[in-house]
């Protein structure tokens, strides 16, 4: 069993940002809420949308991405939880499209939502589920994360988002290590270069 009690999905509120790459965290939490029959309710005091799951609270900050911690930090302290009990689900441009990576702690990696959480939780030691949305050139990064998935990308991303929800459920039931072993996308090893043909080797020896 996991000690996680708060599950945070990162994203931006409003129709203009719905279904964009930066809202992958929101999309995963919406899947969990549907699976659990949980209803979203607005918590104006804490600037978020909350839904009660099985022994956990789902949170979608409504502060916009860069200020996500303004919602999560006060809720964590209100319920007297620790950062280790806060699981964050969010998009990651450092991961290939459709891949998943679970981490127990770490820096923000340049993600402004995580940067805000670290500042308001007072720690980098909180677990994460990173959803790969693919990379773009540095100049196009803002347009990339705030853009919607293309029709060609959508089937793979829907599968990835479903798997991310599966990973959260596995983490809650079996613990972080079991979920990471099952759902972390493995890096593909680069194939070793083939040895030169024997004839080429013989020619080299002759030339010497």
Beta strands, then each sheet from edge to edge (+ up, - down):
strand 1: 6-9
strand 2: 41-43
strand 3: 48-52
strand 4: 57-61
strand 5: 86-92
strand 6: 100-103
strand 7: 128-132
sheet 1: 2+ 3- 4+ 1+ 5+ 7+ 6-
end
